[in-house]
Structure formats: structure tokens, C-alpha cells
Amino acid sequence: MEALGLDVRLLLFQIINFGMVLFVLAKLVYKPILKLLDERKKKVKETLEKNALVEEKLSNIENEERAVIKKAEQKADKISQELLNNAEEEKAKIIEEARLVATQESQKSASRVKATQLEAEANLKDKFKKQVVEELLEKLNKSSNGKQKFPMLDQLLK
């Protein structure tokens, strides 16, 4: 090898030196770096798994939220419909009661008017009878020459 210009001792020394550097690097540098890289890989993998779980849970929660909102809307619609139905029934009852009261009041008023009318007619008949009787008596009592024919009738009527 000397013919090639290589010193065997120097080559051997370089091989040993390279082996020692390789051994030191493998023990002191590569292992900690590889260990650190493995730890980071594990952390990234765990983070991705946790992220996937969180996304799945979030999706489940959103689905549950939608279901709860839908159920609440249905319940609200049902309650609203019941309230409207109750309000319509109450409205119908109030209208019917008002009609009954109005009918009763109308009948009472009509009977009062009729009673008042009958009373007025009776009073009018009495007045008319009295007036007719008074005029007849006046005519009977007085003669053509101004003398009373029946003086006792005045006293009886009074």
C-alpha cells in the first residue's frame, strides 16, 4: 500500500479514530437526539389522537345540542299550539257568555219597556176616562142657561 502512497499505520490510526468518534457520537449524541425525536413523535401522535377525540366529542356535543334544540322547538310549538287552542276555547266561552248576558239584558229591557208601556197605557186610559167623565159631568151638570142640573154629582166625584 505504500506504493499507492498510503501509510498503513496512519490508515489504521484513522480507522480507530473514526471508530472512537463514531462510538462517542452514538453513545453521547445520537441516542439522546433519537430519544428526544421519539418523545416528540409520541407527543405529536398523542396530541393528534387527543385532537381527534376532542373533535369527535365536539361533533357528538353539537349533534346532541341540535337534538336538544329541535326537541325544545317541538315542545315550544306544542305548548304554543295548546295555548292557542285554550285561548280560542276561552274566547268562545267568553263570547257565548256575553251573548247570554246580552240576551238576558235585552229580554229584561224589553220586559221593562213593555211594563212601562203597559203602565203608561193604563195611566193614559185612566186619565182619558177621568177627562171624559169630567167633561161629561160638566156637560150634564150645566145646562144651556148656566144652571147645574145635578149639583150632587160634583160633591160625589170630589
N, CA, C and O of each residue as an XYZ file, in Angstrom:
632
protein
N       0.803     -1.160      0.000
C       0.000      0.000      0.000
C       0.861      1.243      0.000
O       0.414      2.361     -0.257
N       2.039      1.001      0.284
C       2.948      2.139      0.257
C       3.151      2.576     -1.165
O       3.457      3.742     -1.415
N       2.994      1.692     -2.085
C       3.165      2.056     -3.468
C       2.083      3.025     -3.880
O       2.286      3.850     -4.771
N       0.975      2.934     -3.259
C      -0.106      3.841     -3.566
C       0.065      5.154     -2.816
O      -0.623      6.123     -3.138
N       0.903      5.223     -1.884
C       1.168      6.422     -1.120
C       0.366      6.464      0.149
O       0.049      7.530      0.677
N       0.047      5.303      0.625
C      -0.724      5.226      1.840
C       0.133      4.637      2.934
O       0.872      3.668      2.754
N      -0.007      5.275      4.074
C       0.709      4.755      5.246
C      -0.297      3.906      6.000
O      -1.352      4.400      6.399
N       0.021      2.614      6.203
C      -0.885      1.666      6.799
C      -1.125      2.040      8.257
O      -2.247      1.924      8.749
N      -0.093      2.482      8.941
C      -0.286      2.870     10.338
C      -1.231      4.053     10.419
O      -2.137      4.092     11.252
N      -1.009      4.988      9.565
C      -1.842      6.187      9.588
C      -3.288      5.821      9.218
O      -4.234      6.362      9.790
N      -3.448      4.912      8.272
C      -4.774      4.477      7.888
C      -5.438      3.740      9.046
O      -6.620      3.938      9.330
N      -4.676      2.906      9.694
C      -5.186      2.159     10.825
C      -5.549      3.129     11.951
O      -6.604      3.017     12.576
N      -4.670      4.060     12.186
C      -4.924      5.058     13.215
C      -6.186      5.858     12.864
O      -6.973      6.153     13.763
N      -6.407      6.218     11.603
C      -7.580      6.967     11.161
C      -8.845      6.111     11.336
O      -9.895      6.639     11.702
N      -8.758      4.806     11.080
C      -9.913      3.916     11.229
C     -10.289      3.816     12.701
O     -11.470      3.870     13.046
N      -9.267      3.666     13.590
C      -9.529      3.581     15.030
C     -10.121      4.896     15.515
O     -11.083      4.912     16.282
N      -9.545      5.977     15.067
C     -10.018      7.315     15.461
C     -11.466      7.514     15.009
O     -12.302      8.015     15.761
N     -11.744      7.113     13.773
C     -13.104      7.239     13.260
C     -14.067      6.371     14.073
O     -15.179      6.809     14.368
N     -13.676      5.183     14.433
C     -14.494      4.275     15.227
C     -14.785      4.855     16.606
O     -15.907      4.760     17.104
N     -13.753      5.464     17.226
C     -13.946      6.063     18.547
C     -14.906      7.246     18.470
O     -15.783      7.398     19.320
N     -14.734      8.078     17.453
C     -15.645      9.223     17.285
C     -17.062      8.721     17.025
O     -18.037      9.262     17.547
N     -17.152      7.686     16.215
C     -18.458      7.120     15.924
C     -19.084      6.542     17.194
O     -20.278      6.719     17.434
N     -18.274      5.847     18.013
C     -18.762      5.275     19.265
C     -19.222      6.373     20.219
O     -20.294      6.269     20.816
N     -18.421      7.419     20.365
C     -18.755      8.522     21.269
C     -20.032      9.228     20.775
O     -20.935      9.519     21.559
N     -20.085      9.492     19.485
C     -21.283     10.154     18.940
C     -22.521      9.271     19.128
O     -23.594      9.764     19.474
N     -22.366      7.990     18.902
C     -23.509      7.088     19.036
C     -23.997      7.052     20.480
O     -25.203      7.069     20.728
N     -23.062      7.003     21.437
C     -23.446      6.912     22.834
C     -23.892      8.246     23.410
O     -24.887      8.301     24.133
N     -23.186      9.309     23.107
C     -23.453     10.588     23.752
C     -24.380     11.507     22.964
O     -25.111     12.286     23.576
N     -24.382     11.452     21.676
C     -25.148     12.422     20.898
C     -26.359     11.786     20.204
O     -27.479     12.274     20.354
N     -26.149     10.722     19.462
C     -27.227     10.151     18.668
C     -28.356      9.585     19.527
O     -29.533      9.793     19.234
N     -27.984      8.859     20.601
C     -29.031      8.280     21.439
C     -29.920      9.362     22.062
O     -31.142      9.246     21.975
N     -29.366     10.404     22.684
C     -30.259     11.439     23.239
C     -31.079     12.143     22.165
O     -32.247     12.463     22.383
N     -30.473     12.384     21.013
C     -31.218     13.059     19.945
C     -32.338     12.145     19.441
O     -33.466     12.593     19.234
N     -32.019     10.855     19.247
C     -33.038      9.906     18.803
C     -34.128      9.754     19.862
O     -35.315      9.671     19.545
N     -33.696      9.718     21.145
C     -34.659      9.623     22.230
C     -35.573     10.854     22.234
O     -36.788     10.723     22.387
N     -34.995     12.045     22.066
C     -35.767     13.280     22.019
C     -36.727     13.273     20.825
O     -37.878     13.686     20.958
N     -36.273     12.816     19.685
C     -37.123     12.737     18.493
C     -38.263     11.737     18.706
O     -39.398     11.985     18.298
N     -37.952     10.605     19.349
C     -39.007      9.617     19.637
C     -40.057     10.211     20.586
O     -41.257     10.028     20.385
N     -39.595     10.918     21.614
C     -40.522     11.544     22.554
C     -41.416     12.560     21.840
O     -42.622     12.614     22.081
N     -40.828     13.342     20.983
C     -41.615     14.323     20.225
C     -42.614     13.629     19.305
O     -43.755     14.070     19.164
N     -42.176     12.545     18.685
C     -43.087     11.785     17.834
C     -44.273     11.284     18.647
O     -45.422     11.369     18.212
N     -43.972     10.749     19.860
C     -45.036     10.244     20.725
C     -45.976     11.381     21.121
O     -47.197     11.222     21.096
N     -45.399     12.533     21.487
C     -46.235     13.675     21.890
C     -47.120     14.139     20.736
O     -48.302     14.422     20.931
N     -46.551     14.216     19.547
C     -47.328     14.629     18.371
C     -48.435     13.619     18.113
O     -49.572     13.991     17.825
N     -48.090     12.322     18.219
C     -49.089     11.279     17.991
C     -50.197     11.369     19.042
O     -51.378     11.284     18.704
N     -49.823     11.541     20.322
C     -50.808     11.672     21.393
C     -51.681     12.911     21.183
O     -52.898     12.874     21.367
N     -51.028     14.005     20.794
C     -51.777     15.235     20.556
C     -52.771     15.048     19.417
O     -53.910     15.506     19.505
N     -52.352     14.385     18.363
C     -53.265     14.123     17.249
C     -54.413     13.216     17.671
O     -55.557     13.434     17.273
N     -54.112     12.193     18.480
C     -55.169     11.310     18.971
C     -56.141     12.075     19.868
O     -57.358     11.930     19.748
N     -55.583     12.899     20.778
C     -56.429     13.704     21.651
C     -57.268     14.679     20.833
O     -58.449     14.886     21.109
N     -56.642     15.269     19.830
C     -57.352     16.202     18.959
C     -58.494     15.486     18.238
O     -59.589     16.035     18.109
N     -58.246     14.278     17.773
C     -59.293     13.506     17.102
C     -60.425     13.194     18.081
O     -61.599     13.290     17.725
N     -60.069     12.815     19.328
C     -61.087     12.549     20.340
C     -61.891     13.803     20.658
O     -63.114     13.757     20.785
N     -61.187     14.921     20.784
C     -61.869     16.183     21.082
C     -62.813     16.553     19.941
O     -63.940     16.986     20.180
N     -62.355     16.383     18.706
C     -63.214     16.686     17.557
C     -64.437     15.766     17.526
O     -65.545     16.197     17.207
N     -64.216     14.492     17.862
C     -65.335     13.542     17.893
C     -66.328     13.925     18.998
O     -67.540     13.922     18.788
N     -65.783     14.256     20.190
C     -66.656     14.680     21.287
C     -67.396     15.960     20.927
O     -68.587     16.095     21.207
N     -66.691     16.896     20.309
C     -67.310     18.150     19.890
C     -68.424     17.883     18.886
O     -69.491     18.494     18.949
N     -68.169     16.974     17.971
C     -69.192     16.615     16.990
C     -70.401     15.987     17.685
O     -71.545     16.302     17.358
N     -70.140     15.101     18.644
C     -71.239     14.480     19.406
C     -72.020     15.527     20.182
O     -73.250     15.498     20.216
N     -71.297     16.456     20.808
C     -71.961     17.513     21.574
C     -72.802     18.391     20.658
O     -73.920     18.769     21.009
N     -72.266     18.717     19.482
C     -73.038     19.530     18.534
C     -74.294     18.789     18.087
O     -75.362     19.389     17.962
N     -74.166     17.476     17.846
C     -75.337     16.683     17.456
C     -76.364     16.646     18.577
O     -77.564     16.786     18.340
N     -75.879     16.455     19.806
C     -76.782     16.456     20.952
C     -77.443     17.818     21.111
O     -78.634     17.915     21.409
N     -76.654     18.863     20.910
C     -77.190     20.229     21.020
C     -78.293     20.452     19.991
O     -79.344     21.012     20.305
N     -78.049     20.015     18.774
C     -79.068     20.143     17.727
C     -80.331     19.364     18.104
O     -81.452     19.838     17.917
N     -80.118     18.150     18.643
C     -81.265     17.329     19.037
C     -82.049     18.002     20.162
O     -83.280     18.020     20.147
N     -81.325     18.555     21.137
C     -81.987     19.232     22.266
C     -82.733     20.464     21.770
O     -83.865     20.718     22.183
N     -82.100     21.228     20.887
C     -82.746     22.428     20.342
C     -84.000     22.035     19.551
O     -85.042     22.682     19.662
N     -83.887     20.976     18.759
C     -85.030     20.530     17.970
C     -86.162     20.086     18.888
O     -87.327     20.412     18.660
N     -85.800     19.333     19.937
C     -86.808     18.866     20.891
C     -87.455     20.052     21.596
O     -88.669     20.075     21.797
N     -86.633     21.049     21.975
C     -87.165     22.242     22.646
C     -88.089     23.016     21.712
O     -89.136     23.506     22.136
N     -87.706     23.127     20.451
C     -88.559     23.814     19.481
C     -89.892     23.080     19.317
O     -90.951     23.704     19.247
N     -89.825     21.751     19.259
C     -91.056     20.970     19.125
C     -91.938     21.159     20.353
O     -93.154     21.313     20.242
N     -91.304     21.143     21.532
C     -92.058     21.349     22.765
C     -92.676     22.734     22.784
O     -93.837     22.904     23.156
N     -91.884     23.732     22.377
C     -92.388     25.106     22.350
C     -93.549     25.227     21.367
O     -94.542     25.895     21.655
N     -93.427     24.585     20.215
C     -94.529     24.605     19.241
C     -95.776     23.941     19.811
O     -96.892     24.429     19.633
N     -95.568     22.824     20.496
C     -96.701     22.106     21.087
C     -97.379     22.969     22.151
O     -98.604     23.080     22.185
N     -96.569     23.578     23.017
C     -97.115     24.435     24.073
C     -97.820     25.630     23.455
O     -98.905     26.015     23.890
N     -97.200     26.212     22.439
C     -97.801     27.358     21.761
C     -99.145     26.977     21.151
O    -100.113     27.731     21.247
N     -99.200     25.813     20.528
C    -100.452     25.350     19.918
C    -101.510     25.114     20.985
O    -102.676     25.462     20.804
N    -101.091     24.514     22.109
C    -102.035     24.283     23.211
C    -102.567     25.610     23.743
O    -103.761     25.752     24.007
N    -101.660     26.582     23.897
C    -102.091     27.895     24.384
C    -103.066     28.551     23.416
O    -104.053     29.159     23.830
N    -102.780     28.424     22.125
C    -103.696     28.990     21.129
C    -105.057     28.298     21.194
O    -106.098     28.951     21.122
N    -105.039     26.980     21.328
C    -106.302     26.242     21.426
C    -107.069     26.660     22.672
O    -108.278     26.887     22.621
N    -106.351     26.760     23.801
C    -107.001     27.192     25.044
C    -107.558     28.601     24.907
O    -108.657     28.895     25.378
N    -106.789     29.469     24.259
C    -107.243     30.852     24.070
C    -108.493     30.884     23.188
O    -109.421     31.650     23.451
N    -108.517     30.059     22.152
C    -109.690     30.004     21.276
C    -110.910     29.490     22.048
O    -112.013     30.016     21.905
N    -110.696     28.460     22.865
C    -111.810     27.925     23.661
C    -112.310     28.983     24.650
O    -113.515     29.170     24.818
N    -111.366     29.669     25.301
C    -111.741     30.711     26.267
C    -112.472     31.851     25.562
O    -113.441     32.404     26.084
N    -111.994     32.188     24.375
C    -112.640     33.242     23.592
C    -114.078     32.851     23.258
O    -115.002     33.657     23.373
N    -114.244     31.592     22.839
C    -115.591     31.111     22.501
C    -116.493     31.143     23.734
O    -117.655     31.538     23.643
N    -115.960     30.727     24.889
C    -116.755     30.748     26.121
C    -117.159     32.166     26.482
O    -118.311     32.428     26.829
N    -116.190     33.088     26.396
C    -116.471     34.484     26.752
C    -117.522     35.069     25.812
O    -118.434     35.771     26.248
N    -117.387     34.776     24.524
C    -118.358     35.285     23.550
C    -119.737     34.715     23.839
O    -120.730     35.442     23.795
N    -119.810     33.409     24.137
C    -121.101     32.781     24.435
C    -121.707     33.379     25.696
O    -122.905     33.661     25.741
N    -120.869     33.575     26.735
C    -121.372     34.189     27.967
C    -121.868     35.609     27.704
O    -122.903     36.022     28.227
N    -121.122     36.346     26.890
C    -121.531     37.713     26.561
C    -122.852     37.710     25.800
O    -123.706     38.568     26.023
N    -123.017     36.737     24.898
C    -124.284     36.631     24.158
C    -125.442     36.332     25.114
O    -126.518     36.922     25.020
N    -125.189     35.402     26.034
C    -126.238     35.065     27.002
C    -126.609     36.275     27.849
O    -127.787     36.569     28.047
N    -125.587     36.976     28.348
C    -125.836     38.162     29.175
C    -126.572     39.217     28.355
O    -127.522     39.836     28.833
N    -126.124     39.415     27.114
C    -126.773     40.404     26.257
C    -128.227     40.020     25.998
O    -129.116     40.871     26.022
N    -128.463     38.733     25.751
C    -129.827     38.259     25.516
C    -130.691     38.468     26.761
O    -131.825     38.938     26.677
N    -130.124     38.105     27.921
C    -130.878     38.290     29.167
C    -131.180     39.766     29.414
O    -132.302     40.138     29.758
N    -130.157     40.595     29.232
C    -130.353     42.035     29.438
C    -131.364     42.593     28.437
O    -132.195     43.437     28.773
N    -131.271     42.101     27.199
C    -132.221     42.538     26.179
C    -133.643     42.137     26.566
O    -134.580     42.923     26.423
N    -133.792     40.905     27.058
C    -135.112     40.442     27.474
C    -135.614     41.247     28.678
O    -136.786     41.616     28.747
N    -134.702     41.511     29.628
C    -135.089     42.323     30.787
C    -135.520     43.709     30.344
O    -136.539     44.235     30.791
N    -134.718     44.294     29.450
C    -135.049     45.636     28.964
C    -136.378     45.627     28.228
O    -137.199     46.529     28.394
N    -136.584     44.591     27.408
C    -137.834     44.501     26.661
C    -139.013     44.354     27.623
O    -140.068     44.958     27.426
N    -138.818     43.535     28.674
C    -139.923     43.369     29.625
C    -140.147     44.662     30.407
O    -141.289     45.008     30.707
N    -139.065     45.384     30.745
C    -139.226     46.675     31.425
C    -139.954     47.672     30.527
O    -140.854     48.392     30.959
N    -139.529     47.689     29.247
C    -140.171     48.611     28.307
C    -141.642     48.253     28.168
O    -142.502     49.133     28.145
N    -141.931     46.955     28.076
C    -143.320     46.529     27.934
C    -144.120     46.893     29.182
O    -145.255     47.361     29.098
N    -143.487     46.661     30.371
C    -144.171     47.002     31.612
C    -144.408     48.505     31.695
O    -145.485     48.952     32.089
N    -143.395     49.277     31.320
C    -143.537     50.735     31.329
C    -144.604     51.169     30.332
O    -145.400     52.069     30.601
N    -144.604     50.515     29.182
C    -145.589     50.847     28.156
C    -147.006     50.521     28.651
O    -147.936     51.309     28.475
N    -147.147     49.337     29.275
C    -148.466     48.957     29.804
C    -148.902     49.920     30.901
O    -150.066     50.314     30.982
N    -147.931     50.292     31.749
C    -148.250     51.237     32.825
C    -148.649     52.596     32.258
O    -149.592     53.240     32.719
N    -147.877     53.013     31.217
C    -148.200     54.294     30.597
C    -149.572     54.235     29.935
O    -150.351     55.185     30.016
N    -149.863     53.113     29.280
C    -151.181     52.963     28.647
C    -152.292     52.983     29.697
O    -153.338     53.602     29.502
N    -152.045     52.286     30.825
C    -153.054     52.256     31.894
C    -153.268     53.661     32.450
O    -154.402     54.090     32.667
N    -152.148     54.382     32.680
C    -152.257     55.763     33.180
C    -152.997     56.646     32.174
O    -153.839     57.468     32.532
N    -152.650     56.443     30.908
C    -153.289     57.231     29.868
C    -154.795     56.914     29.807
O    -155.622     57.812     29.653
N    -155.132     55.622     29.931
C    -156.543     55.232     29.922
C    -157.272     55.845     31.109
O    -158.384     56.357     30.981
N    -156.609     55.781     32.290
C    -157.236     56.374     33.488
C    -157.448     57.871     33.297
O    -158.520     58.399     33.595
N    -156.416     58.550     32.797
C    -156.536     59.996     32.578
C    -157.625     60.296     31.566
O    -158.434     61.210     31.725
N    -157.608     59.467     30.494
C    -158.615     59.672     29.460
C    -160.022     59.455     30.029
O    -160.936     60.226     29.737
N    -160.194     58.406     30.842
C    -161.504     58.119     31.449
C    -161.922     59.273     32.359
O    -163.064     59.734     32.326
N    -160.966     59.725     33.170
C    -161.277     60.832     34.077
C    -161.675     62.069     33.295
O    -162.648     62.748     33.623
N    -160.907     62.347     32.259
C    -161.204     63.540     31.468
C    -162.559     63.416     30.798
O    -163.341     64.366     30.777
N    -162.838     62.229     30.244
C    -164.123     62.013     29.586
C    -165.250     62.148     30.603
O    -166.266     62.790     30.335
N    -165.061     61.532     31.785
C    -166.089     61.602     32.819
C    -166.282     63.044     33.256
O    -167.417     63.492     33.417
N    -165.190     63.780     33.450
C    -165.284     65.178     33.893
C    -166.012     66.022     32.848
O    -166.871     66.841     33.175
N    -165.654     65.805     31.603
C    -166.313     66.590     30.557
C    -167.793     66.231     30.462
O    -168.647     67.097     30.272
N    -168.081     64.924     30.600
C    -169.490     64.520     30.555
C    -170.263     65.102     31.742
O    -171.390     65.576     31.604
N    -169.632     65.050     32.887
C    -170.283     65.611     34.066
C    -170.478     67.111     33.910
O    -171.515     67.668     34.268
N    -169.487     67.720     33.385
C    -169.584     69.161     33.186
C    -170.736     69.475     32.245
O    -171.518     70.398     32.475
N    -170.819     68.708     31.209
C    -171.896     68.935     30.252
C    -173.258     68.586     30.860
O    -174.259     69.257     30.608
N    -173.269     67.525     31.664
C    -174.532     67.143     32.289
C    -174.935     68.144     33.372
O    -176.108     68.491     33.511
N    -173.983     68.582     34.102
C    -174.238     69.489     35.222
C    -174.708     70.852     34.742
O    -175.539     71.502     35.377
N    -174.202     71.237     33.695
C    -174.534     72.595     33.251
C    -175.557     72.527     32.143
O    -175.466     71.727     31.212
N    -176.457     73.332     32.271
C    -177.478     73.388     31.238
C    -177.130     74.506     30.269
O    -176.094     75.163     30.379
N    -177.996     74.689     29.356
C    -177.762     75.726     28.369
C    -177.862     77.104     28.989
O    -177.255     78.030     28.451
N    -178.576     77.307     30.069
C    -178.717     78.622     30.670
C    -177.767     78.799     31.844
O    -177.848     79.822     32.524
N    -176.865     77.850     32.121
C    -175.833     78.024     33.133
C    -176.196     77.488     34.479
O    -175.421     77.691     35.414
N    -177.304     76.822     34.661
C    -177.665     76.281     35.963
C    -177.244     74.824     36.025
O    -177.228     74.127     35.010
N    -176.894     74.357     37.257
C    -176.485     72.971     37.441
C    -177.717     72.109     37.590
O    -178.630     72.425     38.353
N    -177.728     71.018     36.852
C    -178.854     70.123     36.926
C    -178.634     69.091     38.008
O    -179.584     68.679     38.673
N    -177.393     68.666     38.198
C    -177.079     67.646     39.209
C    -176.005     68.183     40.132
O    -174.835     67.849     39.949
N    -176.345     68.993     41.106
C    -175.333     69.569     41.981
C    -174.685     68.529     42.875
O    -173.593     68.785     43.383
N    -175.255     67.439     43.084
C    -174.701     66.422     43.980
C    -173.602     65.611     43.292
O    -172.767     65.013     43.970
N    -173.590     65.583     42.005
C    -172.561     64.835     41.276
C    -171.192     65.441     41.524
O    -170.214     64.700     41.628
N    -171.086     66.741     41.621
C    -169.799     67.374     41.884
C    -169.242     66.946     43.218
O    -168.049     66.678     43.364
N    -170.117     66.888     44.171
C    -169.662     66.511     45.517
C    -169.269     65.032     45.570
O    -168.331     64.685     46.288
N    -169.936     64.176     44.855
C    -169.601     62.765     44.850
C    -168.251     62.506     44.144
O    -167.453     61.679     44.582
N    -168.037     63.204     43.094
C    -166.783     62.986     42.326
C    -165.566     63.516     43.040
O    -164.459     63.011     42.856
N    -165.767     64.531     43.853
C    -164.632     65.105     44.547
C    -164.358     64.306     45.768
O    -163.430     64.616     46.515
